[in-house]
């Protein structure tokens, strides 16, 4: 068993106290002392990772200097593009997040939070894409877009093994139900 230095001091003191009080004999004392190791910090591994982070920072800083103008023009082109192009762009981005998240979940199912982070980014990109679809069809009704989002998230929930996508689908369906224009049926249901 690996213990930190602090934990090993506590365990050492406890074992020594038990020996002094006669709770354990010398053989048990030696056996307990040999049953754990003190975890040490691997400084060479930390130095190696620090070196790679430093190299990455240098590469990113050089790229930011060289690609700064190009990157700004790309962002301006994306946001000055027609709404249909923005919708398609964010749909492709969301599909990439979903595909990467599913692939990553199959490879590393134990990394729940980082896997779900890709699905969250996909959900947000999908919502942005649906917003721009609403701009293309020039709908004034937000409830139709919320219903579309609910349907899209529901279909994605069938394909993507993520509880978060289902929760988002149900949340958007509930939001649609609350936000849709009231008619006689919903008024009659809630007026009781």
C-alpha positions in Angstrom: 0.0 0.0 0.0 1.3 3.5 -0.9 1.0 6.2 1.7 2.0 9.9 1.7 4.7 11.0 4.1 2.1 12.5 6.4 -0.1 9.3 6.4 3.0 7.2 7.0 3.9 9.2 10.1 0.4 8.7 11.5 0.5 5.0 10.8 4.1 4.7 12.2 3.0 6.4 15.4 0.0 4.2 15.7 2.0 1.0 15.2 4.7 2.2 17.7 2.0 3.1 20.2 0.3 -0.3 19.8 3.7 -2.0 20.4 4.4 0.0 23.5 0.9 -0.7 24.9 1.2 -4.4 24.2 -1.7 -4.5 21.7 0.7 -6.1 19.2 3.9 -8.1 19.5 7.3 -7.4 17.8 6.5 -9.8 14.9 3.2 -8.0 14.1 4.9 -4.7 14.5 7.5 -5.7 11.9 4.8 -7.1 9.6 2.7 -4.0 9.8 5.8 -1.7 9.2 6.6 -3.7 6.1 3.0 -3.6 4.7 3.2 -0.1 3.3 5.5 2.1 1.3 5.9 5.9 1.4 4.9 7.4 -2.0 7.6 9.6 -3.4 7.2 12.3 -6.1 8.7 11.4 -9.4 10.6 14.6 -10.1 11.9 13.4 -13.5 8.4 12.8 -14.7 7.3 16.2 -13.5 10.3 17.7 -15.3 9.5 15.8 -18.5 5.9 17.1 -18.5 7.0 20.6 -17.6 9.3 20.5 -20.6 6.6 19.4 -22.9 4.3 22.1 -21.6 7.0 24.7 -22.2 7.6 23.4 -25.8 3.8 23.6 -26.4 3.7 27.1 -25.1 6.5 28.2 -27.4 4.8 26.6 -30.4 1.5 28.2 -29.6 3.1 31.6 -29.1 4.9 31.3 -32.5 1.7 30.2 -34.2 -0.3 33.0 -32.7 2.2 35.5 -34.0 2.3 34.0 -37.5 -1.4 33.1 -37.8 -2.9 36.1 -35.9 -4.1 38.0 -39.0 -5.3 34.8 -40.7 -7.2 33.7 -37.6 -8.9 37.1 -37.2 -10.0 37.0 -40.8 -11.3 33.5 -40.4 -13.4 34.5 -37.4 -14.7 37.6 -39.2 -15.6 35.5 -42.3 -17.5 33.0 -40.1 -19.5 35.8 -38.4 -20.2 37.8 -41.5 -21.3 34.7 -43.4 -25.0 34.1 -44.2 -27.1 32.5 -41.5 -27.4 29.2 -43.4 -23.6 28.9 -43.5 -23.4 29.6 -39.8 -26.0 27.0 -39.1 -24.2 24.4 -41.2 -20.8 25.3 -39.7 -22.1 24.9 -36.1 -23.9 21.6 -37.1 -20.6 20.3 -38.4 -18.8 21.4 -35.3 -21.5 19.8 -33.1 -21.3 16.5 -35.1 -17.5 16.5 -34.6 -17.9 17.0 -30.9 -20.5 14.2 -30.7 -18.3 11.8 -32.8 -15.2 12.6 -30.8 -17.2 12.1 -27.5 -18.6 8.8 -28.6 -15.2 7.5 -29.8 -13.6 8.7 -26.6 -16.3 7.2 -24.4 -15.6 3.8 -26.1 -11.8 4.1 -25.6 -11.9 5.6 -22.0 -15.2 4.9 -20.4 -13.8 5.7 -16.9 -13.1 9.4 -17.8 -16.7 10.4 -17.3 -16.3 14.2 -16.9 -14.0 14.8 -19.9 -16.3 12.6 -22.1 -19.4 14.4 -21.0 -17.6 17.8 -21.7 -17.5 16.9 -25.4 -21.2 16.2 -25.3 -21.9 19.5 -23.6 -19.9 21.3 -26.3 -21.9 19.4 -28.9 -25.2 20.3 -27.2 -24.2 24.0 -27.2 -23.1 23.9 -30.8 -26.4 22.2 -31.8 -28.4 24.9 -30.0 -26.4 27.6 -31.9 -27.1 25.8 -35.2 -30.8 25.6 -34.4 -30.8 29.3 -33.6 -29.3 30.2 -37.0 -31.9 27.8 -38.7 -34.5 30.0 -37.0 -32.8 33.1 -38.5 -32.9 31.5 -42.0 -36.6 30.6 -41.9 -37.3 33.9 -40.2 -39.5 32.5 -37.5 -40.7 34.8 -34.7 -41.8 31.8 -32.6 -39.1 30.7 -30.2 -41.3 27.7 -29.2 -40.9 26.1 -32.6 -37.1 26.3 -32.3 -37.3 24.8 -28.8 -39.4 22.0 -30.1 -37.0 21.4 -32.9 -34.1 21.3 -30.4 -36.1 18.9 -28.2 -36.6 16.6 -31.2 -32.9 16.8 -32.3 -31.7 16.2 -28.8 -34.1 13.2 -28.4 -32.8 11.7 -31.7 -29.2 12.3 -30.6 -30.1 10.7 -27.2 -31.0 7.5 -29.1 -27.6 7.4 -30.7 -25.3 8.8 -28.0 -24.9 6.9 -24.7 -25.1 10.0 -22.6 -27.6 10.8 -19.8 -26.8 14.5 -20.3 -28.2 14.5 -23.8 -31.4 12.9 -22.6 -31.7 15.4 -19.8 -31.2 18.2 -22.3 -33.9 16.7 -24.5 -36.4 16.4 -21.7 -35.5 19.9 -20.4 -36.1 21.5 -23.8 -39.3 19.5 -24.3 -40.6 20.8 -20.9 -39.5 24.3 -21.9 -41.4 24.0 -25.2 -44.5 22.9 -23.4 -44.3 25.8 -21.0 -43.4 28.4 -23.7 -45.7 27.4 -26.5 -48.6 29.7 -27.3 -51.5 28.9 -25.0 -54.6 27.5 -26.6 -57.8 26.2 -25.2 -56.5 22.7 -24.3 -53.5 23.9 -22.2 -55.5 26.6 -20.6 -58.2 24.1 -19.7 -55.6 21.7 -18.2 -53.9 24.3 -16.0 -57.0 26.2 -15.0 -58.3 23.4 -12.8 
